[in-house]
Amino acid sequence: MNRVYPLSFTVGLFLMVNVPKSSLAQCGFCSGGVPATKVTQTISVGPSSNSSTTITFNKFYDASGHTFLSCLSFDDTLSATSGFDVVNTDPDSTIYKFTTDINYTIKGPGTGGGGINYNEDSTMKYGPDTLAPKNQPGSTITLGPDVYFNHKASNVSSNYTTAPYSGSGTVDITLTFGGGANAIGGVNYGYTINTTYTAVFKMTYYVCPSVALANSIQDFTAIRTGDIFNIQWLTANEQNNTNYEIQVSTDGKTFRNYGDIQSDPATAGTTAKYEYKYNADPTNMGKIYFRIQRTDASGKVTYSAILTISDGMSADGSPGFRTYPNPATNSLFFQFDENQTGRYTIELVSASGQIVQRKAIALSSNNQIRLDLNPQPVKGLYFLRTTDLSHNRQFVNKVFIE
């Protein structure tokens, strides 16, 4: 048996955007139709001839408790080639017609029909072939090798039980191959099967916030100037008697209220802009977390996504930054925690290292760079690389294009 592990796995919390409510059992969507954050692990196997291979994925784990595993999907891309070495054990020459079968099974944990359990088989017919008597030249023959499986994707599903895939540690998925042959023309024969396969397995976790999100809160940002954070956000279709509480945390778990803003009746039904200035604690040199608590007129409480900012420069003097939205469709934004002045380039780089798009820009007391994705890149993993030409430093983030 062979065991395969992923090279790396990182949980990322990204900016969420509003989309229409899905009808597909809501997998991939959080409360209110907000898209879930996708966290994907991909593992390649082979070429291998082992009859059984165990693929080990990392479970989803968020120690902060801010998010949970809403649902998951699993799919495989698999190709297999098999050959049959057949020997005639009859004392007489025999004409055989063989039917061969190769099958594989993929199993993972889960109960009540919610476990990963998939199998597929493929058959071929050979002959008629005349085999010489036992132990004589020509008494053996090789059938194949032939391709029995060659599909781009299969087993796509999102109805699995999530409990075995949540928490610390790992979870195993097992791939098992089998097969056999039968013949017309005689029963005195033997065979051995030689199967070689390659596969790519993809596990996708759909992650949602543990608290209800305020879908109306948009463009939530925090820009630092000295010890002051200028916190801004927009609200779509503003409602009367809505209260916004600005909450701050230094550990990402315990939040304190630092101010309240009441909605303006004059903005009801429109998109309203809000702003709050937060005085940073000069003794805090770690990360700082912001969120907005929204309480409507009926008393219902929802929250914005958590905004994480590096409070202070890194060890090399570089400012904090973030990239959003992620996944992206039409455009990407690179944003520093503080206003900057200098010359910059921003590049979208493919996983193979090819520069797909590039833009040069000068900032003057600004903190944001926009890259429009035109033409639209193919879907997949990319890197957004921003180079500060004035200070000879780079900032790189993984981004997903949908």
C-alpha positions in Angstrom: 0.0 0.0 0.0 1.2 3.5 -0.8 0.4 6.7 1.2 0.4 10.1 -0.4 0.2 13.5 1.5 -0.3 17.0 0.3 2.7 19.3 0.2 1.0 22.1 2.0 -2.3 23.4 3.1 -3.2 26.9 4.2 -6.6 28.1 5.4 -7.2 31.6 4.1 -10.1 33.9 4.9 -11.0 36.1 2.0 -13.4 39.0 1.2 -16.8 37.7 0.3 -19.1 39.2 -2.4 -22.8 39.1 -2.8 -24.3 36.7 -5.4 -27.8 35.4 -6.0 -29.0 32.7 -3.6 -28.1 29.2 -4.9 -30.6 26.4 -5.3 -27.9 23.7 -5.3 -28.4 22.6 -1.7 -26.5 25.7 -0.7 -23.1 24.0 -0.8 -20.7 26.7 -1.6 -22.9 29.4 0.0 -23.2 30.7 3.5 -26.2 32.3 5.1 -27.9 34.9 3.0 -26.5 33.6 -0.2 -23.0 34.9 0.5 -20.4 32.6 -1.3 -18.3 30.5 1.0 -14.5 30.6 1.0 -13.1 27.7 -1.0 -10.0 25.9 0.5 -8.7 23.3 -1.9 -6.0 20.6 -1.6 -4.7 18.8 -4.6 -2.7 15.6 -4.5 -1.2 13.7 -7.4 -0.6 9.9 -7.4 1.6 7.8 -9.7 2.5 6.4 -12.0 1.9 3.6 -9.6 1.2 -0.2 -9.8 0.2 -0.6 -6.1 -3.1 -2.3 -5.6 -4.0 0.2 -2.9 -3.0 3.8 -2.3 -4.0 6.0 0.7 -4.3 9.7 0.0 -4.0 11.8 3.2 -5.6 15.2 3.3 -5.5 17.8 6.1 -8.7 18.3 7.9 -10.2 21.8 8.1 -9.2 23.5 11.3 -9.7 27.0 12.6 -8.6 27.4 16.1 -10.1 30.9 16.4 -13.6 29.4 15.9 -14.6 32.2 13.6 -15.3 29.8 10.7 -16.7 26.3 10.2 -16.8 23.7 7.4 -20.1 24.1 5.7 -19.7 21.4 3.1 -17.1 19.7 1.0 -16.6 18.3 -2.5 -14.2 15.7 -3.8 -13.3 14.8 -7.3 -10.6 12.7 -9.1 -8.9 12.7 -12.5 -7.7 9.2 -13.2 -6.0 7.2 -16.0 -5.2 3.5 -15.8 -3.6 1.1 -18.3 -3.8 -2.7 -17.7 -2.2 -5.8 -19.3 -3.1 -9.5 -18.8 -0.4 -12.2 -19.0 -2.4 -15.4 -19.8 -1.0 -19.0 -19.7 -2.7 -22.1 -21.1 -2.5 -24.9 -18.6 -4.5 -27.4 -20.8 -2.4 -30.3 -22.3 -4.0 -29.5 -25.7 -4.0 -26.4 -27.9 -7.0 -24.2 -27.0 -8.8 -21.3 -28.7 -9.8 -18.7 -26.1 -12.0 -15.6 -26.2 -11.2 -13.5 -23.1 -13.3 -10.9 -21.3 -11.3 -8.8 -19.0 -12.4 -6.4 -16.2 -10.6 -3.7 -14.3 -12.2 -1.8 -11.4 -11.3 0.7 -8.8 -12.9 2.0 -5.6 -12.5 5.3 -3.8 -13.6 5.4 -0.1 -13.5 8.0 2.6 -15.1 8.4 6.0 -18.7 9.4 6.5 -21.9 7.8 7.7 -25.5 7.6 6.7 -24.8 7.7 2.9 -22.6 10.8 3.4 -19.3 9.0 3.1 -17.1 9.1 0.0 -17.8 5.8 -1.7 -17.3 5.5 -5.5 -16.5 2.7 -7.8 -16.1 2.2 -11.5 -15.3 -0.7 -13.8 -14.3 -1.2 -17.4 -14.2 -4.3 -19.6 -12.6 -5.4 -22.8 -12.9 -8.4 -25.1 -9.9 -10.2 -26.7 -9.6 -13.1 -29.2 -10.1 -15.5 -30.5 -6.5 -16.5 -29.7 -5.0 -19.9 -30.1 -2.7 -20.9 -27.3 -0.3 -23.9 -27.6 -0.4 -26.8 -25.1 0.9 -26.3 -21.6 4.6 -25.6 -21.3 5.0 -25.4 -25.1 6.2 -22.3 -27.0 3.1 -20.2 -27.7 1.3 -21.3 -24.6 1.4 -17.8 -23.2 0.0 -14.5 -24.5 -0.2 -10.9 -23.3 -3.5 -9.1 -23.7 -2.9 -5.4 -23.9 -1.7 -3.2 -22.3 -4.8 -1.1 -23.0 -6.3 2.0 -21.5 -9.2 1.1 -19.3 -9.8 4.5 -17.7 -9.0 8.0 -19.0 -11.3 10.6 -17.7 -10.8 14.3 -16.9 -13.0 14.3 -13.9 -15.4 12.1 -12.0 -17.0 11.6 -8.6 -17.8 15.3 -8.3 -20.2 15.7 -5.3 -20.9 17.9 -2.4 -23.2 15.8 -0.2 -20.6 14.3 2.2 -20.7 14.3 6.0 -18.4 17.1 7.2 -17.7 15.8 10.7 -14.8 13.5 9.8 -13.1 16.3 7.9 -13.2 19.0 10.6 -10.8 19.4 13.5 -7.0 19.0 13.9 -5.2 16.2 12.1 -5.7 14.4 8.8 -8.2 12.3 7.0 -7.5 9.3 4.6 -9.1 8.5 1.3 -8.3 5.0 -0.1 -7.9 4.1 -3.8 -8.1 0.4 -4.5 -7.7 -1.4 -7.8 -8.9 -4.9 -8.7 -9.8 -7.0 -11.8 -10.1 -10.3 -13.4 -10.7 -12.3 -16.6 -12.9 -15.1 -17.9 -12.8 -17.1 -21.1 -14.9 -18.9 -23.6 -13.2 -22.0 -25.1 -11.7 -23.6 -22.0 -11.2 -23.4 -18.3 -7.5 -24.5 -18.0 -5.8 -21.2 -18.0 -4.2 -18.7 -15.5 -3.5 -15.0 -15.7 -1.8 -12.1 -13.9 -2.9 -8.5 -14.1 -0.5 -5.6 -14.4 -2.2 -2.2 -13.9 -0.4 1.2 -13.9 -2.3 4.3 -13.0 -2.0 8.0 -12.4 -4.5 10.2 -10.6 -5.1 13.7 -9.3 -7.4 14.1 -6.3 -8.9 17.3 -5.2 -10.6 18.0 -1.9 -12.4 21.3 -1.6 -13.7 22.7 1.7 -16.4 25.4 1.7 -15.9 27.6 4.7 -18.4 29.9 6.3 -18.3 32.4 9.2 -19.6 31.2 12.5 -21.7 34.3 12.9 -24.3 35.7 10.5 -22.8 38.1 8.0 -24.3 41.5 7.3 -24.7 41.2 3.5 -25.4 44.9 3.2 -21.9 45.9 4.5 -19.6 46.4 1.6 -16.1 47.8 0.8 -15.0 47.5 4.5 -11.5 49.1 4.8 -9.1 50.4 7.4 -6.4 52.9 6.3 -3.6 53.8 8.7 -2.0 57.2 9.0 0.4 57.3 12.0 -1.5 56.0 15.0 -4.9 56.6 13.4 -6.9 54.0 11.5 -9.6 55.5 9.2 -12.3 52.8 9.1 -14.8 53.1 6.2 -17.6 51.0 4.8 -20.7 51.2 2.6 -24.1 49.9 3.3 -26.5 49.0 0.4 -30.2 49.8 0.8 -29.8 51.5 4.1 -32.5 51.0 6.7 -33.8 53.4 9.4 -32.9 52.9 13.0 -29.8 50.7 12.2 -26.9 50.8 14.6 -23.3 50.1 13.7 -20.8 49.1 16.4 -17.1 49.3 15.6 -15.4 46.4 17.3 -11.6 45.8 17.7 -9.6 42.8 18.8 -5.9 42.1 19.3 -6.2 38.3 19.3 -9.0 37.7 16.7 -11.2 36.1 19.3 -12.3 38.7 21.9 -13.7 41.9 20.4 -14.4 45.2 22.3 -16.7 48.0 21.3 -14.9 51.2 20.5 -17.7 53.3 19.0 -21.3 53.4 17.6 -22.8 55.1 14.6 -26.5 55.4 14.1 -28.0 55.3 10.5 -29.2 58.6 9.1 -32.9 58.6 8.2 -32.1 60.7 5.1 -30.1 57.8 3.7 -32.9 55.2 3.9 -33.1 53.1 0.7 -29.8 54.4 -0.6 -26.1 53.4 -0.4 -24.7 55.1 2.7 -21.0 55.7 3.5 -19.7 55.5 7.1 -16.4 56.5 8.6 -14.8 56.1 12.0 -11.4 57.0 13.3 -9.7 54.6 15.6 -6.7 55.5 17.7 -4.2 52.6 17.8 -2.6 51.5 21.0 1.2 52.4 20.4 2.2 49.5 22.7 0.5 46.9 20.4 3.0 45.6 17.8 1.0 42.6 16.6 -2.0 42.3 14.3 -5.2 44.1 14.9 -8.7 42.9 13.9 -11.7 45.0 13.0 -15.3 44.1 12.5 -18.7 46.0 12.3 -21.7 44.7 14.3 -24.9 45.7 12.6 -28.2 45.8 14.7 -31.4 46.5 12.7 -34.6 48.1 14.0 -36.0 44.7 15.0 -32.9 43.9 17.1 -31.3 41.4 14.7 -27.5 41.3 15.0 -25.2 40.5 12.1 -21.5 41.2 11.5 -19.2 42.3 8.7 -16.3 40.0 7.7 -13.3 40.4 9.9 -10.6 42.8 8.6 -7.0 41.9 9.7 -4.4 44.6 9.7 -0.7 44.5 10.7 -0.3 47.0 13.5 3.1 48.4 12.7 5.8 47.6 10.1 7.3 44.1 9.7 10.8 43.3 10.7 12.2 44.5 7.4 10.2 47.8 7.5 7.6 46.7 5.0 4.0 47.9 5.5 1.1 45.5 5.9 -1.0 44.7 2.9 -3.9 42.7 1.6 -5.4 41.5 -1.7 -9.1 41.3 -2.4 -11.5 40.0 -3.6 -10.2 36.4 -3.5 -11.5 34.6 -5.5 -11.7 37.3 -8.1 -13.5 37.6 -11.4 -13.2 41.1 -13.1 -10.6 43.0 -11.0 -8.1 42.7 -8.2 -7.2 45.3 -5.5 -3.9 45.4 -3.7 -4.1 47.6 -0.6 -1.4 48.7 1.9 -2.4 49.3 5.5 -0.9 52.8 5.2 -0.7 55.4 2.5 2.3 55.1 0.3 4.3 57.3 -2.2 6.5 55.8 -4.9 6.6 53.9 -8.2 5.0 50.4 -8.4 4.3 47.5 -10.8 1.6 45.0 -10.2 1.7 41.7 -12.0 -0.6 38.7 -12.3 1.6 35.6 -12.5 0.5 32.1 -13.4 1.4 29.1 -11.3 4.1 28.3 -14.0 5.7 31.7 -13.5 4.4 33.4 -16.7 3.4 37.1 -16.3 -0.2 37.2 -17.5 -1.0 40.9 -16.9 1.2 43.8 -15.8 0.5 47.4 -14.8 2.8 50.3 -13.7 1.5 53.0 -11.4 2.7 55.8 -9.2 1.2 56.3 -5.7 1.1 59.7 -4.0 -0.2 59.4 -0.4 -2.5 56.6 -1.5 -2.7 53.0 -0.5 -4.6 51.1 -3.2 -3.7 49.7 -6.6 -6.4 48.2 -9.0 -5.7 45.6 -11.7 -8.5 45.0 -14.1 -8.6 41.5 -15.4 -9.0 42.3 -19.1 -8.7 40.0 -21.0 -10.2 37.6 -18.5 -7.5 35.0 -17.5 -8.4 31.3 -17.4 -9.7 30.0 -14.1 -7.2 28.8 -11.6 -4.4 29.7 -9.1 -2.3 32.8 -9.7 0.1 35.0 -7.8 -0.4 38.8 -7.5 3.1 40.3 -7.3 3.4 44.0 -6.4 6.9 45.5 -6.6 7.8 48.8 -4.9 10.4 50.2 -7.3 11.2 53.1 -5.0 12.2 51.0 -2.0 13.2 47.7 -3.8 10.8 45.3 -2.2 8.0 42.9 -3.3 4.7 41.8 -1.9 3.2 38.5 -3.1 -0.2 36.9 -2.5 -1.9 33.8 -3.9 -5.2 34.6 -5.7 -7.8 32.5 -7.4 -9.5 33.6 -10.6 -13.0 32.4 -11.2 
